[in-house]
Each structure stands twice: as C-alpha cells, then as structure tokens.
C-alpha cells in the first residue's frame, strides 16, 4: 500500500490496516489450500516465498478497492472494511473482520468455499476414501444469468453413484484472447468421490451437458490427492482480476446485492450406508 499512498496527486488513504503475517506453528488446512489453490498462480522470486506472494496479492486487491473508493466515495466506509479483510492461513496481527466476498477476495474464497469443500471430501472415512476414485471437473459457461448448477435430485451425484459431491458456481471476467470487453464467464466446478469402476467421462459428459466438462481423476481419494486435484480445478489468475481493465466487473460485483456465498457452494455430503444400502443422516459439517 505504500506505493498507493505515495503516488503524486493522491491524498494519503486513511484506514489502512498493515497486517503482519507469519507462518503458523504447524501447517493449517487453510494455509495449504491458500498456497496450492491461490498462491500457485501468483508470480514470485521463489516458489517457497508464500508470504511474499500473499503480500503481493493483498496489495493488488487493495489497489482495486482504492479505485472503487475513488469512484464511489459515499460508500468509503464499507469498502474500507472489505479493503482490510484479514488474510487466511497465516498467523495475522492485528486481526480484522472478513469481507465475506469469496468471488472477489482470495482469503474469503478459501474460507467460505474451498475449506468447506475440502472438509466435505475429507469427511468420508479414510478406508472408504482410499478405495474410491477422486474426480474433479470444470466448465465455463457464457451468456447465462445464474450459475449453471446441475439439479441436486438428478445430476453428477446420481450419475456416478458418488459418496460426496461438491458443486461451486460463480462468475469471473472472461480473459480469453479476443474476448469482448467486460465479457463474463460463469465457472461451474465439481469435486466427487466415486467408485473406481465408474466411467466418469461417459457418466458426466452426457448430451445435455453443454459445454462439456473438463475432467481429471485419480484412483485414490487420499488427502494428498484431494489437495492436488482441488488445486488443479480451482486455481484462478487472481492478479488478473485486479487489473484496471477488470475494474467494472469488480465494482459491479461488490455493489450487487450479496448472494449468500453458501448458495454458490452446493454440497451433497457423505452419508454412512446400512448393509441394505440405505443412508444414515449426514455427518458432514455442511
């Protein structure tokens, strides 16, 4: 933020909380998710310099909020709270309140979406998980007004006889070459634990699924593989979101009446099964 405050012709921006970050005494799930799923796309001098990358991402996020404050000074206080959202995963001082904008904030993206998704997948008992396959998929859908979720009563969970299914849907600037200005894509992301015998490519890419899903799978749903495939399917170019050319998307999303973040994350949780195949009540936190 020093470079923002010192730019010629700009008044010093008051209200900046300068967070001091340090690595936790033992690795947290949220830290691992941040490093694998968010920071892996942030350039830095050293792949292991996750603190550097976190400060870089925070500075760029704050620059976008600074533009918004200049553009809409009447809501300065609200934006300042969002501006000071507390980074996730590390020991932080001082602690500040969360913005709860997982579509725009990498910290709340981990808190509100990735961490519950991980917990839902990991809620399956280890012996069961490691005897099943892990599959993830993703598609980008243009020109729709709402996230293109599959129905909960007939969709990938039933098609694949899945133990647990996570669906995540949200909009993002369409960054492909030759894209129209301010074009928006709706990402639809899924994570499932399915029987090894399941032909997921046939089960998921049906005629009605358009555009087709991009699919990756691994034969065992180990903890290591959950992190690996979550990173594969959820990583986004966060720094690009904070480019000035994407300011209109950022501003519109902030100003839009908040859609509760949990409505953009749909989890069909693991349920223990009786010997007759019936389900017990869910044991997931969701």
C-alpha positions as CSV (number, residue, x, y, z in Angstrom):
1,X,0.0,0.0,0.0
2,X,2.9,2.4,0.4
3,X,3.0,2.8,-3.4
4,X,-0.7,3.7,-3.4
5,X,-0.3,6.3,-0.6
6,X,2.7,8.0,-2.1
7,X,1.5,8.4,-5.7
8,X,1.7,12.1,-6.8
9,X,-1.6,13.9,-6.7
10,X,-3.3,11.5,-4.4
11,X,-4.2,12.1,-0.8
12,X,-2.9,9.6,1.7
13,X,-5.6,7.0,2.2
14,X,-6.5,6.6,5.9
15,X,-7.8,3.5,7.4
16,X,-5.2,1.1,6.1
17,X,-4.5,-1.8,8.5
18,X,-1.0,-3.2,7.9
19,X,-1.2,-6.9,8.7
20,X,1.9,-8.7,9.9
21,X,1.8,-12.3,8.7
22,X,3.8,-15.3,9.9
23,X,3.7,-18.9,9.1
24,X,1.7,-20.9,11.7
25,X,3.5,-23.2,14.1
26,X,2.0,-26.2,12.2
27,X,0.6,-26.3,8.8
28,X,-3.1,-25.5,8.7
29,X,-5.5,-26.8,6.1
30,X,-6.5,-23.2,5.2
31,X,-2.8,-22.4,4.7
32,X,-2.3,-25.4,2.4
33,X,-5.4,-24.5,0.4
34,X,-4.2,-20.9,0.0
35,X,-0.8,-21.9,-1.1
36,X,-1.9,-24.7,-3.5
37,X,-5.1,-23.2,-4.9
38,X,-4.4,-19.5,-4.9
39,X,-0.8,-18.5,-4.5
40,X,0.4,-21.1,-7.0
41,X,-0.8,-18.7,-9.7
42,X,0.9,-15.7,-8.2
43,X,4.5,-15.0,-9.6
44,X,7.2,-14.5,-7.1
45,X,11.0,-14.7,-6.8
46,X,10.9,-18.1,-5.1
47,X,8.2,-20.8,-5.3
48,X,8.5,-21.2,-1.5
49,X,8.0,-17.5,-0.8
50,X,4.3,-17.7,0.0
51,X,4.5,-14.8,2.4
52,X,5.8,-12.6,-0.4
53,X,3.0,-13.8,-2.7
54,X,0.4,-13.1,-0.1
55,X,1.6,-9.6,0.4
56,X,1.7,-9.1,-3.4
57,X,-1.9,-10.3,-3.8
58,X,-3.1,-8.2,-0.9
59,X,-1.5,-5.1,-2.4
60,X,-3.2,-5.7,-5.8
61,X,-6.6,-6.4,-4.2
62,X,-6.3,-3.2,-2.2
63,X,-5.4,-1.2,-5.3
64,X,-8.7,-2.3,-6.8
65,X,-10.6,-1.3,-3.7
66,X,-8.8,2.0,-3.7
67,X,-10.0,2.7,-7.3
68,X,-13.6,1.8,-6.1
69,X,-13.3,4.2,-3.1
70,X,-12.3,7.0,-5.5
71,X,-15.1,6.1,-7.9
72,X,-17.8,5.8,-5.1
73,X,-16.6,7.8,-2.1
74,X,-20.1,7.7,-0.5
75,X,-19.5,4.0,0.4
76,X,-16.0,4.6,1.5
77,X,-16.5,3.1,5.0
78,X,-18.0,-0.2,3.6
79,X,-15.2,-0.6,1.1
80,X,-12.5,0.2,3.7
81,X,-13.8,-2.8,5.8
82,X,-13.5,-5.0,2.7
83,X,-10.1,-3.5,1.9
84,X,-8.9,-4.6,5.3
85,X,-10.2,-8.2,5.2
86,X,-7.9,-10.4,7.2
87,X,-5.7,-12.8,5.1
88,X,-6.3,-16.5,5.7
89,X,-4.0,-19.4,6.6
90,X,-1.3,-17.5,8.4
91,X,-0.9,-16.1,11.9
92,X,-2.1,-12.5,11.5
93,X,-1.8,-9.4,13.6
94,X,-3.9,-7.4,14.1
95,X,-7.0,-9.5,13.2
96,X,-9.7,-7.7,11.3
97,X,-13.1,-8.8,10.2
98,X,-13.8,-10.7,7.0
99,X,-15.4,-9.2,3.9
100,X,-17.3,-12.4,3.0
101,X,-16.8,-11.8,-0.7
102,X,-15.4,-15.2,-1.9
103,X,-15.9,-14.3,-5.5
104,X,-13.5,-11.3,-5.2
105,X,-11.4,-12.0,-2.2
106,X,-8.8,-14.8,-2.2
107,X,-8.9,-15.0,1.6
108,X,-12.7,-15.5,1.8
109,X,-12.6,-17.7,-1.3
110,X,-10.6,-20.1,0.8
111,X,-12.6,-19.6,4.0
112,X,-16.1,-19.8,2.5
113,X,-15.7,-22.2,-0.4
114,X,-12.5,-24.2,-0.5
115,X,-12.3,-25.1,3.1
116,X,-15.9,-26.4,3.3
117,X,-15.3,-28.3,0.1
118,X,-12.2,-29.9,1.4
119,X,-13.9,-30.9,4.7
120,X,-16.8,-32.4,2.8
121,X,-14.4,-34.6,0.8
122,X,-12.3,-35.5,3.8
123,X,-15.4,-36.4,5.9
124,X,-15.5,-39.8,4.1
125,X,-13.7,-42.3,6.3
126,X,-10.1,-42.9,5.2
127,X,-10.6,-46.6,4.3
128,X,-13.6,-45.7,2.2
129,X,-11.9,-42.7,0.5
130,X,-8.8,-44.6,-0.5
131,X,-10.8,-47.4,-2.0
132,X,-12.6,-44.9,-4.3
133,X,-11.6,-42.6,-7.0
134,X,-11.4,-38.8,-6.8
135,X,-12.8,-36.9,-9.8
136,X,-12.9,-33.2,-10.4
137,X,-14.4,-31.3,-13.3
138,X,-14.8,-27.7,-14.6
139,X,-16.5,-25.8,-17.4
140,X,-17.0,-22.2,-18.3
141,X,-20.5,-21.1,-19.5
142,X,-21.1,-17.9,-21.3
143,X,-24.2,-15.8,-21.6
144,X,-26.1,-17.1,-18.6
145,X,-27.6,-15.1,-15.8
146,X,-27.1,-17.5,-13.0
147,X,-24.5,-20.2,-12.1
148,X,-25.4,-23.4,-14.2
149,X,-25.7,-25.9,-11.4
150,X,-26.9,-29.5,-12.0
151,X,-30.1,-30.5,-10.2
152,X,-29.5,-32.0,-6.8
153,X,-32.0,-34.8,-7.4
154,X,-30.6,-35.8,-10.8
155,X,-27.1,-34.9,-11.6
156,X,-23.4,-36.0,-11.2
157,X,-24.1,-37.3,-7.7
158,X,-26.6,-39.9,-9.0
159,X,-24.9,-40.4,-12.4
160,X,-21.6,-41.5,-10.7
161,X,-23.1,-43.1,-7.6
162,X,-20.9,-40.6,-5.7
163,X,-20.1,-40.7,-2.0
164,X,-19.9,-37.0,-1.8
165,X,-20.4,-34.2,-4.5
166,X,-19.3,-30.6,-4.3
167,X,-20.6,-28.0,-6.9
168,X,-19.3,-24.5,-7.0
169,X,-20.5,-21.8,-9.4
170,X,-19.5,-18.2,-9.7
171,X,-18.9,-15.5,-12.4
172,X,-15.5,-14.2,-13.4
173,X,-14.1,-11.9,-16.1
174,X,-13.6,-13.8,-19.4
175,X,-9.9,-13.4,-20.0
176,X,-9.5,-15.4,-23.3
177,X,-7.9,-13.7,-26.3
178,X,-10.3,-11.7,-28.5
179,X,-12.9,-11.7,-25.7
180,X,-15.4,-8.8,-25.8
181,X,-14.8,-6.0,-23.3
182,X,-16.4,-6.8,-19.9
183,X,-17.3,-10.3,-21.0
184,X,-18.2,-12.6,-18.1
185,X,-17.9,-16.4,-17.8
186,X,-19.7,-18.5,-15.2
187,X,-17.4,-21.2,-13.9
188,X,-19.0,-24.4,-12.8
189,X,-16.6,-26.6,-10.8
190,X,-17.2,-30.1,-9.3
191,X,-15.4,-32.4,-6.9
192,X,-16.5,-36.0,-6.2
193,X,-15.5,-39.3,-4.7
194,X,-16.8,-42.1,-6.9
195,X,-16.4,-45.9,-7.3
196,X,-13.2,-46.8,-9.1
197,X,-15.4,-48.8,-11.7
198,X,-17.3,-45.6,-12.7
199,X,-16.6,-44.4,-16.2
200,X,-16.8,-40.7,-15.3
201,X,-16.2,-39.5,-18.8
202,X,-19.3,-41.3,-20.1
203,X,-21.3,-40.5,-16.9
204,X,-20.6,-36.8,-16.8
205,X,-20.4,-35.7,-20.4
206,X,-23.9,-36.6,-21.5
207,X,-25.8,-35.0,-24.4
208,X,-27.5,-32.5,-22.1
209,X,-24.2,-31.3,-20.6
210,X,-23.1,-28.3,-22.7
211,X,-20.4,-27.2,-22.8
212,X,-18.7,-30.4,-21.9
213,X,-16.8,-30.8,-18.7
214,X,-13.1,-30.8,-18.5
215,X,-12.4,-33.8,-16.2
216,X,-9.4,-35.1,-14.2
217,X,-9.3,-38.1,-11.8
218,X,-7.0,-40.1,-9.6
219,X,-7.5,-43.7,-8.5
220,X,-7.4,-42.9,-4.7
221,X,-9.0,-40.1,-2.8
222,X,-6.1,-39.7,-0.4
223,X,-5.5,-36.4,1.5
224,X,-2.6,-35.6,-0.8
225,X,-4.7,-36.2,-3.9
226,X,-7.6,-34.1,-2.6
227,X,-5.2,-31.1,-2.3
228,X,-3.6,-31.8,-5.7
229,X,-6.9,-32.1,-7.7
230,X,-8.5,-29.2,-5.8
231,X,-5.6,-27.0,-6.9
232,X,-5.9,-28.3,-10.4
233,X,-9.6,-27.4,-10.7
234,X,-10.0,-24.3,-8.6
235,X,-6.8,-22.3,-9.4
236,X,-7.6,-18.9,-10.9
237,X,-5.5,-15.9,-12.2
238,X,-6.3,-13.7,-9.2
239,X,-3.9,-11.0,-10.1
240,X,-5.7,-10.5,-13.4
241,X,-8.9,-9.9,-11.5
242,X,-7.3,-6.8,-10.0
243,X,-6.1,-5.3,-13.3
244,X,-7.6,-1.9,-14.0
245,X,-9.2,-3.3,-17.2
246,X,-11.4,-5.6,-14.9
247,X,-12.4,-2.8,-12.6
248,X,-16.0,-2.6,-14.0
249,X,-16.6,-6.3,-13.2
250,X,-15.1,-5.9,-9.8
251,X,-17.1,-2.8,-8.9
252,X,-20.4,-4.2,-10.2
253,X,-19.9,-7.4,-8.2
254,X,-19.1,-5.5,-5.0
255,X,-22.1,-3.3,-5.4
256,X,-24.6,-6.0,-6.4
257,X,-26.8,-7.2,-3.5
258,X,-24.9,-10.0,-2.0
259,X,-26.0,-13.5,-2.9
260,X,-25.3,-15.6,0.2
261,X,-22.0,-17.3,-0.6
262,X,-23.3,-20.7,0.6
263,X,-25.9,-20.6,-2.2
264,X,-23.0,-20.7,-4.7
265,X,-21.5,-23.8,-3.0
266,X,-23.7,-26.9,-3.1
267,X,-22.5,-29.9,-1.2
268,X,-24.2,-33.3,-1.3
269,X,-22.4,-34.8,1.8
270,X,-21.2,-38.2,2.6
271,X,-23.8,-40.4,4.4
272,X,-23.0,-43.7,6.0
273,X,-24.7,-46.6,4.4
274,X,-26.5,-49.6,6.0
275,X,-25.9,-53.1,4.8
276,X,-29.2,-52.7,2.9
277,X,-27.9,-49.6,1.0
278,X,-30.0,-47.0,2.9
279,X,-28.4,-43.8,4.2
280,X,-27.9,-42.6,7.7
281,X,-28.0,-38.8,8.5
282,X,-25.2,-36.8,7.1
283,X,-22.0,-36.5,9.2
284,X,-20.5,-33.6,7.2
285,X,-20.4,-30.1,8.8
286,X,-22.4,-28.9,5.8
